[in-house]
Amino acid sequence: MTSKPPPNQNGWSQYQKLVLFQLETLTERVDEVEKRLSKMDRHLTVLRWQAKATAAVFGAVAGMVPLTLSWIFRNG
């Protein structure tokens, strides 16, 4: 007659600890990735605003050049 192994003697206890350790490790890694993604999102927002400000300055300068030339030739 075959007897059942005693509780926690079939390897499940060790496997359970391994699985829980891996889940904790993965959770920490996901948290770190989320932090990095949030930081990158903030940097991207800053870059977008800088690009818009730069475009506005160049647009204003580009708009003033023809007006200035027109004024110079008219009054020159």
All heavy atoms as a GROMACS GRO file, in nm:
protein
  611
    1MET      N    1   0.084  -0.117   0.000
    1MET     CA    2   0.000   0.000   0.000
    1MET      C    3   0.089   0.125   0.000
    1MET      O    4   0.186   0.134   0.073
    1MET     CB    5  -0.092  -0.005   0.122
    1MET     CG    6  -0.174   0.115   0.137
    1MET     SD    7  -0.289   0.085   0.270
    1MET     CE    8  -0.415   0.188   0.218
    2THR      N    9   0.052   0.223  -0.083
    2THR     CA   10   0.128   0.346  -0.094
    2THR      C   11   0.072   0.448   0.003
    2THR      O   12  -0.048   0.472   0.007
    2THR     CB   13   0.118   0.402  -0.238
    2THR    OG1   14   0.151   0.301  -0.329
    2THR    CG2   15   0.208   0.520  -0.255
    3SER      N   16   0.161   0.510   0.077
    3SER     CA   17   0.114   0.612   0.172
    3SER      C   18   0.131   0.750   0.111
    3SER      O   19   0.216   0.773   0.027
    3SER     CB   20   0.194   0.602   0.304
    3SER     OG   21   0.329   0.631   0.277
    4LYS      N   22   0.048   0.840   0.157
    4LYS     CA   23   0.055   0.978   0.111
    4LYS      C   24   0.174   1.046   0.178
    4LYS      O   25   0.204   1.020   0.293
    4LYS     CB   26  -0.072   1.055   0.147
    4LYS     CG   27  -0.193   1.013   0.071
    4LYS     CD   28  -0.308   1.103   0.108
    4LYS     CE   29  -0.431   1.067   0.029
    4LYS     NZ   30  -0.543   1.154   0.064
    5PRO      N   31   0.240   1.137   0.103
    5PRO     CA   32   0.349   1.210   0.169
    5PRO      C   33   0.292   1.305   0.273
    5PRO      O   34   0.180   1.353   0.260
    5PRO     CB   35   0.414   1.286   0.054
    5PRO     CG   36   0.315   1.288  -0.056
    5PRO     CD   37   0.223   1.172  -0.036
    6PRO      N   38   0.370   1.331   0.378
    6PRO     CA   39   0.322   1.425   0.480
    6PRO      C   40   0.300   1.564   0.418
    6PRO      O   41   0.359   1.596   0.316
    6PRO     CB   42   0.436   1.430   0.581
    6PRO     CG   43   0.526   1.316   0.548
    6PRO     CD   44   0.498   1.276   0.407
    7PRO      N   45   0.214   1.646   0.479
    7PRO     CA   46   0.189   1.780   0.426
    7PRO      C   47   0.320   1.858   0.409
    7PRO      O   48   0.410   1.848   0.490
    7PRO     CB   49   0.099   1.845   0.532
    7PRO     CG   50   0.044   1.734   0.612
    7PRO     CD   51   0.141   1.620   0.601
    8ASN      N   52   0.324   1.934   0.303
    8ASN     CA   53   0.438   2.019   0.269
    8ASN      C   54   0.566   1.939   0.242
    8ASN      O   55   0.674   1.994   0.244
    8ASN     CB   56   0.463   2.124   0.378
    8ASN     CG   57   0.350   2.223   0.388
    8ASN    OD1   58   0.289   2.259   0.288
    8ASN    ND2   59   0.320   2.266   0.509
    9GLN      N   60   0.553   1.812   0.219
    9GLN     CA   61   0.669   1.731   0.187
    9GLN      C   62   0.672   1.695   0.039
    9GLN      O   63   0.762   1.629  -0.006
    9GLN     CB   64   0.668   1.602   0.270
    9GLN     CG   65   0.684   1.624   0.417
    9GLN     CD   66   0.830   1.636   0.454
    9GLN    OE1   67   0.915   1.577   0.390
    9GLN    NE2   68   0.859   1.714   0.556
   10ASN      N   69   0.575   1.739  -0.036
   10ASN     CA   70   0.567   1.706  -0.178
   10ASN      C   71   0.634   1.812  -0.267
   10ASN      O   72   0.620   1.809  -0.387
   10ASN     CB   73   0.422   1.683  -0.222
   10ASN     CG   74   0.336   1.807  -0.201
   10ASN    OD1   75   0.385   1.910  -0.157
   10ASN    ND2   76   0.209   1.796  -0.233
   11GLY      N   77   0.702   1.907  -0.206
   11GLY     CA   78   0.771   2.009  -0.282
   11GLY      C   79   0.690   2.136  -0.303
   11GLY      O   80   0.744   2.235  -0.350
   12TRP      N   81   0.563   2.132  -0.272
   12TRP     CA   82   0.479   2.250  -0.296
   12TRP      C   83   0.524   2.369  -0.212
   12TRP      O   84   0.524   2.482  -0.259
   12TRP     CB   85   0.332   2.219  -0.269
   12TRP     CG   86   0.248   2.343  -0.268
   12TRP    CD1   87   0.183   2.396  -0.163
   12TRP    CD2   88   0.224   2.432  -0.378
   12TRP    NE1   89   0.120   2.512  -0.198
   12TRP    CE2   90   0.143   2.537  -0.331
   12TRP    CE3   91   0.265   2.434  -0.510
   12TRP    CZ2   92   0.102   2.641  -0.411
   12TRP    CZ3   93   0.223   2.539  -0.590
   12TRP    CH2   94   0.142   2.641  -0.541
   13SER      N   95   0.565   2.346  -0.090
   13SER     CA   96   0.605   2.455  -0.002
   13SER      C   97   0.721   2.533  -0.064
   13SER      O   98   0.720   2.656  -0.067
   13SER     CB   99   0.642   2.403   0.135
   13SER     OG  100   0.684   2.508   0.218
   14GLN      N  101   0.822   2.464  -0.112
   14GLN     CA  102   0.936   2.528  -0.175
   14GLN      C  103   0.894   2.601  -0.303
   14GLN      O  104   0.936   2.712  -0.329
   14GLN     CB  105   1.046   2.427  -0.207
   14GLN     CG  106   1.128   2.385  -0.088
   14GLN     CD  107   1.200   2.504  -0.027
   14GLN    OE1  108   1.165   2.547   0.082
   14GLN    NE2  109   1.299   2.555  -0.094
   15TYR      N  110   0.812   2.534  -0.382
   15TYR     CA  111   0.765   2.594  -0.507
   15TYR      C  112   0.682   2.718  -0.477
   15TYR      O  113   0.695   2.821  -0.545
   15TYR     CB  114   0.684   2.493  -0.587
   15TYR     CG  115   0.641   2.545  -0.721
   15TYR    CD1  116   0.734   2.565  -0.823
   15TYR    CD2  117   0.508   2.577  -0.747
   15TYR    CE1  118   0.696   2.614  -0.947
   15TYR    CE2  119   0.469   2.626  -0.870
   15TYR     CZ  120   0.562   2.644  -0.970
   15TYR     OH  121   0.525   2.693  -1.091
   16GLN      N  122   0.599   2.712  -0.375
   16GLN     CA  123   0.516   2.826  -0.336
   16GLN      C  124   0.604   2.944  -0.297
   16GLN      O  125   0.579   3.058  -0.337
   16GLN     CB  126   0.426   2.787  -0.219
   16GLN     CG  127   0.332   2.897  -0.174
   16GLN     CD  128   0.246   2.854  -0.056
   16GLN    OE1  129   0.279   2.757   0.014
   16GLN    NE2  130   0.138   2.924  -0.034
   17LYS      N  131   0.711   2.920  -0.221
   17LYS     CA  132   0.803   3.027  -0.182
   17LYS      C  133   0.870   3.087  -0.306
   17LYS      O  134   0.886   3.208  -0.316
   17LYS     CB  135   0.908   2.974  -0.086
   17LYS     CG  136   0.853   2.942   0.050
   17LYS     CD  137   0.961   2.883   0.139
   17LYS     CE  138   0.904   2.840   0.273
   17LYS     NZ  139   1.006   2.774   0.357
   18LEU      N  140   0.908   3.002  -0.399
   18LEU     CA  141   0.971   3.050  -0.521
   18LEU      C  142   0.876   3.137  -0.602
   18LEU      O  143   0.913   3.244  -0.651
   18LEU     CB  144   1.019   2.932  -0.606
   18LEU     CG  145   1.078   2.967  -0.743
   18LEU    CD1  146   1.206   3.047  -0.727
   18LEU    CD2  147   1.102   2.842  -0.826
   19VAL      N  148   0.753   3.091  -0.616
   19VAL     CA  149   0.652   3.167  -0.692
   19VAL      C  150   0.627   3.301  -0.626
   19VAL      O  151   0.623   3.405  -0.694
   19VAL     CB  152   0.521   3.086  -0.706
   19VAL    CG1  153   0.408   3.173  -0.759
   19VAL    CG2  154   0.542   2.966  -0.797
   20LEU      N  155   0.612   3.304  -0.495
   20LEU     CA  156   0.589   3.430  -0.424
   20LEU      C  157   0.708   3.524  -0.438
   20LEU      O  158   0.691   3.644  -0.457
   20LEU     CB  159   0.558   3.404  -0.277
   20LEU     CG  160   0.422   3.340  -0.251
   20LEU    CD1  161   0.407   3.306  -0.102
   20LEU    CD2  162   0.308   3.429  -0.296
   21PHE      N  163   0.828   3.469  -0.430
   21PHE     CA  164   0.948   3.551  -0.448
   21PHE      C  165   0.951   3.611  -0.588
   21PHE      O  166   0.981   3.730  -0.605
   21PHE     CB  167   1.074   3.467  -0.423
   21PHE     CG  168   1.200   3.542  -0.450
   21PHE    CD1  169   1.246   3.638  -0.361
   21PHE    CD2  170   1.272   3.519  -0.566
   21PHE    CE1  171   1.363   3.708  -0.386
   21PHE    CE2  172   1.389   3.588  -0.592
   21PHE     CZ  173   1.434   3.683  -0.502
   22GLN      N  174   0.921   3.531  -0.688
   22GLN     CA  175   0.921   3.580  -0.826
   22GLN      C  176   0.814   3.688  -0.845
   22GLN      O  177   0.837   3.787  -0.914
   22GLN     CB  178   0.898   3.465  -0.925
   22GLN     CG  179   1.015   3.370  -0.934
   22GLN     CD  180   1.139   3.436  -0.990
   22GLN    OE1  181   1.132   3.526  -1.072
   22GLN    NE2  182   1.255   3.394  -0.942
   23LEU      N  183   0.696   3.669  -0.786
   23LEU     CA  184   0.590   3.770  -0.796
   23LEU      C  185   0.634   3.902  -0.732
   23LEU      O  186   0.608   4.009  -0.786
   23LEU     CB  187   0.462   3.719  -0.731
   23LEU     CG  188   0.383   3.617  -0.810
   23LEU    CD1  189   0.267   3.564  -0.725
   23LEU    CD2  190   0.331   3.676  -0.939
   24GLU      N  191   0.698   3.893  -0.615
   24GLU     CA  192   0.746   4.014  -0.550
   24GLU      C  193   0.852   4.084  -0.636
   24GLU      O  194   0.850   4.206  -0.650
   24GLU     CB  195   0.802   3.980  -0.412
   24GLU     CG  196   0.696   3.939  -0.313
   24GLU     CD  197   0.754   3.884  -0.184
   24GLU    OE1  198   0.878   3.877  -0.170
   24GLU    OE2  199   0.674   3.847  -0.096
   25THR      N  200   0.942   4.005  -0.693
   25THR     CA  201   1.045   4.062  -0.779
   25THR      C  202   0.984   4.130  -0.901
   25THR      O  203   1.022   4.241  -0.937
   25THR     CB  204   1.143   3.951  -0.824
   25THR    OG1  205   1.201   3.891  -0.709
   25THR    CG2  206   1.252   4.007  -0.913
   26LEU      N  207   0.888   4.064  -0.963
   26LEU     CA  208   0.823   4.122  -1.081
   26LEU      C  209   0.745   4.248  -1.044
   26LEU      O  210   0.743   4.344  -1.120
   26LEU     CB  211   0.732   4.019  -1.147
   26LEU     CG  212   0.805   3.905  -1.218
   26LEU    CD1  213   0.706   3.800  -1.265
   26LEU    CD2  214   0.886   3.956  -1.335
   27THR      N  215   0.681   4.246  -0.929
   27THR     CA  216   0.606   4.364  -0.883
   27THR      C  217   0.701   4.482  -0.865
   27THR      O  218   0.670   4.595  -0.906
   27THR     CB  219   0.533   4.333  -0.752
   27THR    OG1  220   0.440   4.228  -0.774
   27THR    CG2  221   0.459   4.456  -0.700
   28GLU      N  222   0.818   4.458  -0.806
   28GLU     CA  223   0.915   4.565  -0.788
   28GLU      C  224   0.963   4.618  -0.922
   28GLU      O  225   0.977   4.740  -0.940
   28GLU     CB  226   1.035   4.513  -0.707
   28GLU     CG  227   1.003   4.486  -0.562
   28GLU     CD  228   1.116   4.415  -0.488
   28GLU    OE1  229   1.222   4.390  -0.549
   28GLU    OE2  230   1.096   4.384  -0.370
   29ARG      N  231   0.985   4.528  -1.016
   29ARG     CA  232   1.031   4.571  -1.149
   29ARG      C  233   0.924   4.651  -1.220
   29ARG      O  234   0.953   4.752  -1.286
   29ARG     CB  235   1.072   4.450  -1.232
   29ARG     CG  236   1.200   4.386  -1.179
   29ARG     CD  237   1.241   4.268  -1.258
   29ARG     NE  238   1.290   4.312  -1.389
   29ARG     CZ  239   1.322   4.230  -1.486
   29ARG    NH1  240   1.311   4.100  -1.471
   29ARG    NH2  241   1.366   4.276  -1.602
   30VAL      N  242   0.798   4.609  -1.209
   30VAL     CA  243   0.688   4.683  -1.272
   30VAL      C  244   0.676   4.822  -1.209
   30VAL      O  245   0.657   4.921  -1.280
   30VAL     CB  246   0.555   4.604  -1.262
   30VAL    CG1  247   0.436   4.693  -1.296
   30VAL    CG2  248   0.558   4.482  -1.351
   31ASP      N  249   0.689   4.828  -1.078
   31ASP     CA  250   0.684   4.958  -1.010
   31ASP      C  251   0.795   5.051  -1.060
   31ASP      O  252   0.772   5.169  -1.084
   31ASP     CB  253   0.695   4.941  -0.858
   31ASP     CG  254   0.572   4.879  -0.795
   31ASP    OD1  255   0.466   4.876  -0.862
   31ASP    OD2  256   0.581   4.833  -0.680
   32GLU      N  257   0.915   4.996  -1.077
   32GLU     CA  258   1.028   5.076  -1.126
   32GLU      C  259   1.002   5.123  -1.269
   32GLU      O  260   1.030   5.238  -1.304
   32GLU     CB  261   1.157   4.994  -1.119
   32GLU     CG  262   1.279   5.072  -1.159
   32GLU     CD  263   1.307   5.192  -1.071
   32GLU    OE1  264   1.277   5.189  -0.950
   32GLU    OE2  265   1.359   5.292  -1.124
   33VAL      N  266   0.948   5.035  -1.353
   33VAL     CA  267   0.918   5.073  -1.491
   33VAL      C  268   0.812   5.182  -1.493
   33VAL      O  269   0.821   5.278  -1.572
   33VAL     CB  270   0.873   4.950  -1.573
   33VAL    CG1  271   0.813   4.990  -1.706
   33VAL    CG2  272   0.991   4.855  -1.593
   34GLU      N  273   0.712   5.172  -1.407
   34GLU     CA  274   0.608   5.275  -1.401
   34GLU      C  275   0.666   5.409  -1.359
   34GLU      O  276   0.628   5.514  -1.413
   34GLU     CB  277   0.496   5.232  -1.306
   34GLU     CG  278   0.407   5.124  -1.364
   34GLU     CD  279   0.301   5.076  -1.266
   34GLU    OE1  280   0.315   5.100  -1.144
   34GLU    OE2  281   0.206   5.012  -1.312
   35LYS      N  282   0.759   5.408  -1.263
   35LYS     CA  283   0.823   5.533  -1.221
   35LYS      C  284   0.903   5.594  -1.336
   35LYS      O  285   0.896   5.715  -1.360
   35LYS     CB  286   0.917   5.507  -1.103
   35LYS     CG  287   0.848   5.480  -0.973
   35LYS     CD  288   0.949   5.449  -0.864
   35LYS     CE  289   0.882   5.400  -0.738
   35LYS     NZ  290   0.981   5.360  -0.636
   36ARG      N  291   0.978   5.510  -1.405
   36ARG     CA  292   1.057   5.561  -1.517
   36ARG      C  293   0.967   5.614  -1.628
   36ARG      O  294   0.997   5.716  -1.690
   36ARG     CB  295   1.148   5.450  -1.569
   36ARG     CG  296   1.260   5.415  -1.473
   36ARG     CD  297   1.344   5.300  -1.518
   36ARG     NE  298   1.414   5.336  -1.642
   36ARG     CZ  299   1.474   5.249  -1.719
   36ARG    NH1  300   1.474   5.121  -1.690
   36ARG    NH2  301   1.536   5.288  -1.828
   37LEU      N  302   0.857   5.545  -1.654
   37LEU     CA  303   0.764   5.589  -1.758
   37LEU      C  304   0.702   5.723  -1.721
   37LEU      O  305   0.688   5.812  -1.806
   37LEU     CB  306   0.656   5.483  -1.780
   37LEU     CG  307   0.553   5.511  -1.887
   37LEU    CD1  308   0.621   5.528  -2.023
   37LEU    CD2  309   0.451   5.399  -1.894
   38SER      N  310   0.668   5.740  -1.595
   38SER     CA  311   0.611   5.866  -1.549
   38SER      C  312   0.712   5.980  -1.565
   38SER      O  313   0.678   6.090  -1.609
   38SER     CB  314   0.569   5.853  -1.403
   38SER     OG  315   0.520   5.975  -1.354
   39LYS      N  316   0.838   5.952  -1.530
   39LYS     CA  317   0.944   6.052  -1.546
   39LYS      C  318   0.963   6.088  -1.692
   39LYS      O  319   0.976   6.206  -1.728
   39LYS     CB  320   1.074   5.998  -1.487
   39LYS     CG  321   1.186   6.097  -1.482
   39LYS     CD  322   1.308   6.036  -1.414
   39LYS     CE  323   1.422   6.134  -1.409
   39LYS     NZ  324   1.540   6.076  -1.342
   40MET      N  325   0.962   5.988  -1.780
   40MET     CA  326   0.976   6.014  -1.923
   40MET      C  327   0.858   6.094  -1.976
   40MET      O  328   0.875   6.181  -2.062
   40MET     CB  329   0.989   5.881  -1.998
   40MET     CG  330   1.121   5.811  -1.973
   40MET     SD  331   1.129   5.645  -2.042
   40MET     CE  332   1.120   5.680  -2.216
   41ASP      N  333   0.739   6.067  -1.925
   41ASP     CA  334   0.620   6.141  -1.967
   41ASP      C  335   0.634   6.288  -1.929
   41ASP      O  336   0.600   6.377  -2.008
   41ASP     CB  337   0.496   6.079  -1.903
   41ASP     CG  338   0.368   6.140  -1.955
   41ASP    OD1  339   0.357   6.160  -2.078
   41ASP    OD2  340   0.277   6.167  -1.873
   42ARG      N  341   0.685   6.316  -1.810
   42ARG     CA  342   0.706   6.455  -1.768
   42ARG      C  343   0.809   6.523  -1.858
   42ARG      O  344   0.790   6.638  -1.899
   42ARG     CB  345   0.750   6.461  -1.621
   42ARG     CG  346   0.637   6.432  -1.523
   42ARG     CD  347   0.677   6.465  -1.381
   42ARG     NE  348   0.796   6.396  -1.335
   42ARG     CZ  349   0.798   6.276  -1.277
   42ARG    NH1  350   0.684   6.212  -1.257
   42ARG    NH2  351   0.912   6.222  -1.238
   43HIS      N  352   0.917   6.452  -1.888
   43HIS     CA  353   1.019   6.509  -1.976
   43HIS      C  354   0.962   6.536  -2.116
   43HIS      O  355   0.994   6.638  -2.177
   43HIS     CB  356   1.140   6.416  -1.986
   43HIS     CG  357   1.226   6.417  -1.864
   43HIS    ND1  358   1.302   6.524  -1.828
   43HIS    CD2  359   1.248   6.322  -1.770
   43HIS    CE1  360   1.367   6.497  -1.716
   43HIS    NE2  361   1.336   6.375  -1.679
   44LEU      N  362   0.880   6.446  -2.164
   44LEU     CA  363   0.819   6.464  -2.295
   44LEU      C  364   0.728   6.586  -2.296
   44LEU      O  365   0.727   6.663  -2.393
   44LEU     CB  366   0.742   6.338  -2.335
   44LEU     CG  367   0.678   6.337  -2.472
   44LEU    CD1  368   0.784   6.357  -2.581
   44LEU    CD2  369   0.605   6.206  -2.495
   45THR      N  370   0.655   6.606  -2.189
   45THR     CA  371   0.568   6.724  -2.179
   45THR      C  372   0.651   6.853  -2.185
   45THR      O  373   0.615   6.947  -2.255
   45THR     CB  374   0.487   6.719  -2.049
   45THR    OG1  375   0.407   6.600  -2.049
   45THR    CG2  376   0.397   6.840  -2.034
   46VAL      N  377   0.763   6.854  -2.113
   46VAL     CA  378   0.852   6.971  -2.116
   46VAL      C  379   0.905   6.994  -2.257
   46VAL      O  380   0.906   7.107  -2.308
   46VAL     CB  381   0.967   6.954  -2.016
   46VAL    CG1  382   1.074   7.061  -2.036
   46VAL    CG2  383   0.915   6.958  -1.872
   47LEU      N  384   0.949   6.887  -2.322
   47LEU     CA  385   1.000   6.900  -2.458
   47LEU      C  386   0.894   6.952  -2.555
   47LEU      O  387   0.923   7.033  -2.643
   47LEU     CB  388   1.055   6.766  -2.507
   47LEU     CG  389   1.186   6.722  -2.442
   47LEU    CD1  390   1.221   6.580  -2.487
   47LEU    CD2  391   1.298   6.817  -2.477
   48ARG      N  392   0.771   6.907  -2.538
   48ARG     CA  393   0.663   6.955  -2.626
   48ARG      C  394   0.643   7.104  -2.607
   48ARG      O  395   0.626   7.178  -2.705
   48ARG     CB  396   0.533   6.880  -2.596
   48ARG     CG  397   0.530   6.741  -2.652
   48ARG     CD  398   0.398   6.674  -2.621
   48ARG     NE  399   0.394   6.540  -2.677
   48ARG     CZ  400   0.316   6.445  -2.632
   48ARG    NH1  401   0.234   6.469  -2.530
   48ARG    NH2  402   0.316   6.326  -2.688
   49TRP      N  403   0.642   7.151  -2.482
   49TRP     CA  404   0.624   7.294  -2.457
   49TRP      C  405   0.741   7.374  -2.510
   49TRP      O  406   0.724   7.483  -2.564
   49TRP     CB  407   0.603   7.321  -2.307
   49TRP     CG  408   0.462   7.296  -2.267
   49TRP    CD1  409   0.412   7.190  -2.199
   49TRP    CD2  410   0.350   7.378  -2.297
   49TRP    NE1  411   0.277   7.201  -2.185
   49TRP    CE2  412   0.235   7.316  -2.244
   49TRP    CE3  413   0.335   7.500  -2.364
   49TRP    CZ2  414   0.108   7.372  -2.255
   49TRP    CZ3  415   0.208   7.555  -2.375
   49TRP    CH2  416   0.097   7.490  -2.322
   50GLN      N  417   0.861   7.321  -2.498
   50GLN     CA  418   0.978   7.390  -2.552
   50GLN      C  419   0.969   7.399  -2.704
   50GLN      O  420   1.003   7.503  -2.763
   50GLN     CB  421   1.107   7.318  -2.510
   50GLN     CG  422   1.141   7.337  -2.364
   50GLN     CD  423   1.262   7.256  -2.323
   50GLN    OE1  424   1.303   7.163  -2.391
   50GLN    NE2  425   1.320   7.291  -2.210
   51ALA      N  426   0.924   7.293  -2.767
   51ALA     CA  427   0.910   7.294  -2.913
   51ALA      C  428   0.804   7.396  -2.955
   51ALA      O  429   0.823   7.469  -3.054
   51ALA     CB  430   0.873   7.154  -2.964
   52LYS      N  431   0.694   7.403  -2.883
   52LYS     CA  432   0.590   7.500  -2.915
   52LYS      C  433   0.640   7.643  -2.896
   52LYS      O  434   0.612   7.731  -2.978
   52LYS     CB  435   0.466   7.476  -2.828
   52LYS     CG  436   0.390   7.350  -2.867
   52LYS     CD  437   0.273   7.326  -2.774
   52LYS     CE  438   0.203   7.196  -2.811
   52LYS     NZ  439   0.088   7.168  -2.723
   53ALA      N  440   0.714   7.667  -2.788
   53ALA     CA  441   0.767   7.801  -2.765
   53ALA      C  442   0.868   7.839  -2.873
   53ALA      O  443   0.866   7.953  -2.924
   53ALA     CB  444   0.834   7.807  -2.627
   54THR      N  445   0.952   7.746  -2.912
   54THR     CA  446   1.050   7.772  -3.018
   54THR      C  447   0.979   7.801  -3.150
   54THR      O  448   1.016   7.894  -3.222
   54THR     CB  449   1.145   7.652  -3.034
   54THR    OG1  450   1.210   7.628  -2.909
   54THR    CG2  451   1.248   7.676  -3.140
   55ALA      N  452   0.878   7.723  -3.180
   55ALA     CA  453   0.802   7.745  -3.303
   55ALA      C  454   0.734   7.882  -3.302
   55ALA      O  455   0.728   7.950  -3.404
   55ALA     CB  456   0.700   7.634  -3.323
   56ALA      N  457   0.683   7.920  -3.186
   56ALA     CA  458   0.617   8.052  -3.175
   56ALA      C  459   0.717   8.164  -3.198
   56ALA      O  460   0.686   8.262  -3.269
   56ALA     CB  461   0.552   8.066  -3.038
   57VAL      N  462   0.836   8.151  -3.142
   57VAL     CA  463   0.938   8.255  -3.162
   57VAL      C  464   0.978   8.263  -3.309
   57VAL      O  465   0.983   8.372  -3.368
   57VAL     CB  466   1.062   8.227  -3.074
   57VAL    CG1  467   1.179   8.316  -3.114
   57VAL    CG2  468   1.027   8.249  -2.927
   58PHE      N  469   1.007   8.148  -3.370
   58PHE     CA  470   1.045   8.149  -3.511
   58PHE      C  471   0.930   8.198  -3.599
   58PHE      O  472   0.953   8.267  -3.699
   58PHE     CB  473   1.092   8.011  -3.556
   58PHE     CG  474   1.234   7.981  -3.516
   58PHE    CD1  475   1.261   7.882  -3.423
   58PHE    CD2  476   1.339   8.054  -3.570
   58PHE    CE1  477   1.392   7.855  -3.387
   58PHE    CE2  478   1.470   8.028  -3.534
   58PHE     CZ  479   1.496   7.928  -3.441
   59GLY      N  480   0.809   8.164  -3.563
   59GLY     CA  481   0.694   8.212  -3.639
   59GLY      C  482   0.681   8.363  -3.631
   59GLY      O  483   0.653   8.431  -3.730
   60ALA      N  484   0.705   8.417  -3.511
   60ALA     CA  485   0.697   8.563  -3.494
   60ALA      C  486   0.808   8.632  -3.572
   60ALA      O  487   0.784   8.732  -3.640
   60ALA     CB  488   0.706   8.598  -3.346
   61VAL      N  489   0.928   8.576  -3.566
   61VAL     CA  490   1.040   8.634  -3.640
   61VAL      C  491   1.013   8.626  -3.790
   61VAL      O  492   1.034   8.723  -3.864
   61VAL     CB  493   1.173   8.564  -3.603
   61VAL    CG1  494   1.284   8.603  -3.698
   61VAL    CG2  495   1.211   8.595  -3.459
   62ALA      N  496   0.966   8.511  -3.835
   62ALA     CA  497   0.937   8.494  -3.978
   62ALA      C  498   0.828   8.591  -4.023
   62ALA      O  499   0.829   8.639  -4.136
   62ALA     CB  500   0.896   8.350  -4.006
   63GLY      N  501   0.735   8.621  -3.936
   63GLY     CA  502   0.630   8.715  -3.970
   63GLY      C  503   0.678   8.859  -3.971
   63GLY      O  504   0.628   8.943  -4.046
   64MET      N  505   0.776   8.889  -3.887
   64MET     CA  506   0.826   9.027  -3.879
   64MET      C  507   0.921   9.061  -3.993
   64MET      O  508   0.933   9.178  -4.030
   64MET     CB  509   0.897   9.050  -3.746
   64MET     CG  510   0.800   9.053  -3.628
   64MET     SD  511   0.871   9.104  -3.470
   64MET     CE  512   1.027   9.024  -3.462
   65VAL      N  513   0.988   8.964  -4.052
   65VAL     CA  514   1.084   8.992  -4.159
   65VAL      C  515   1.015   9.060  -4.278
   65VAL      O  516   1.060   9.166  -4.322
   65VAL     CB  517   1.159   8.864  -4.200
   65VAL    CG1  518   1.235   8.884  -4.330
   65VAL    CG2  519   1.252   8.819  -4.090
   66PRO      N  520   0.909   9.006  -4.332
   66PRO     CA  521   0.846   9.074  -4.446
   66PRO      C  522   0.791   9.212  -4.409
   66PRO      O  523   0.800   9.306  -4.488
   66PRO     CB  524   0.730   8.981  -4.487
   66PRO     CG  525   0.757   8.851  -4.422
   66PRO     CD  526   0.845   8.877  -4.306
   67LEU      N  527   0.737   9.224  -4.288
   67LEU     CA  528   0.686   9.355  -4.245
   67LEU      C  529   0.800   9.456  -4.235
   67LEU      O  530   0.785   9.572  -4.277
   67LEU     CB  531   0.615   9.343  -4.110
   67LEU     CG  532   0.484   9.265  -4.111
   67LEU    CD1  533   0.432   9.248  -3.968
   67LEU    CD2  534   0.382   9.337  -4.196
   68THR      N  535   0.912   9.414  -4.180
   68THR     CA  536   1.027   9.504  -4.167
   68THR      C  537   1.081   9.543  -4.304
   68THR      O  538   1.110   9.661  -4.329
   68THR     CB  539   1.138   9.435  -4.084
   68THR    OG1  540   1.083   9.397  -3.958
   68THR    CG2  541   1.256   9.528  -4.061
   69LEU      N  542   1.095   9.445  -4.393
   69LEU     CA  543   1.143   9.475  -4.528
   69LEU      C  544   1.047   9.569  -4.601
   69LEU      O  545   1.090   9.663  -4.670
   69LEU     CB  546   1.163   9.347  -4.607
   69LEU     CG  547   1.280   9.258  -4.562
   69LEU    CD1  548   1.280   9.128  -4.642
   69LEU    CD2  549   1.412   9.332  -4.577
   70SER      N  550   0.920   9.546  -4.584
   70SER     CA  551   0.820   9.633  -4.648
   70SER      C  552   0.832   9.774  -4.594
   70SER      O  553   0.827   9.872  -4.671
   70SER     CB  554   0.680   9.577  -4.621
   70SER     OG  555   0.583   9.666  -4.665
   71TRP      N  556   0.847   9.789  -4.465
   71TRP     CA  557   0.859   9.921  -4.404
   71TRP      C  558   0.988   9.990  -4.452
   71TRP      O  559   0.986  10.109  -4.481
   71TRP     CB  560   0.859   9.904  -4.253
   71TRP     CG  561   0.866  10.035  -4.180
   71TRP    CD1  562   0.766  10.124  -4.158
   71TRP    CD2  563   0.985  10.094  -4.126
   71TRP    NE1  564   0.812  10.233  -4.091
   71TRP    CE2  565   0.948  10.217  -4.068
   71TRP    CE3  566   1.118  10.054  -4.117
   71TRP    CZ2  567   1.039  10.300  -4.006
   71TRP    CZ3  568   1.208  10.136  -4.053
   71TRP    CH2  569   1.168  10.259  -3.998
   72ILE      N  570   1.099   9.913  -4.460
   72ILE     CA  571   1.227   9.971  -4.505
   72ILE      C  572   1.215  10.021  -4.648
   72ILE      O  573   1.256  10.133  -4.680
   72ILE     CB  574   1.340   9.868  -4.492
   72ILE    CG1  575   1.374   9.844  -4.346
   72ILE    CG2  576   1.464   9.912  -4.569
   72ILE    CD1  577   1.472   9.731  -4.321
   73PHE      N  578   1.158   9.940  -4.738
   73PHE     CA  579   1.149   9.980  -4.879
   73PHE      C  580   1.049  10.093  -4.901
   73PHE      O  581   1.063  10.174  -4.990
   73PHE     CB  582   1.114   9.861  -4.966
   73PHE     CG  583   1.229   9.763  -4.980
   73PHE    CD1  584   1.214   9.630  -4.947
   73PHE    CD2  585   1.354   9.806  -5.025
   73PHE    CE1  586   1.319   9.541  -4.961
   73PHE    CE2  587   1.460   9.717  -5.039
   73PHE     CZ  588   1.442   9.584  -5.006
   74ARG      N  589   0.948  10.099  -4.816
   74ARG     CA  590   0.850  10.205  -4.830
   74ARG      C  591   0.904  10.338  -4.780
   74ARG      O  592   0.878  10.442  -4.837
   74ARG     CB  593   0.723  10.167  -4.750
   74ARG     CG  594   0.604  10.250  -4.788
   74ARG     CD  595   0.474  10.209  -4.722
   74ARG     NE  596   0.467  10.066  -4.694
   74ARG     CZ  597   0.405  10.012  -4.591
   74ARG    NH1  598   0.345  10.090  -4.503
   74ARG    NH2  599   0.402   9.884  -4.572
   75ASN      N  600   0.981  10.332  -4.672
   75ASN     CA  601   1.033  10.456  -4.611
   75ASN      C  602   1.178  10.485  -4.651
   75ASN      O  603   1.230  10.587  -4.612
   75ASN     CB  604   1.024  10.447  -4.458
   75ASN     CG  605   0.882  10.438  -4.410
   75ASN    OD1  606   0.792  10.485  -4.478
   75ASN    ND2  607   0.861  10.377  -4.296
   76GLY      N  608   1.240  10.392  -4.720
   76GLY     CA  609   1.381  10.404  -4.750
   76GLY      C  610   1.410  10.492  -4.862
   76GLY      O  611   1.476  10.582  -4.885
   0.00000   0.00000   0.00000
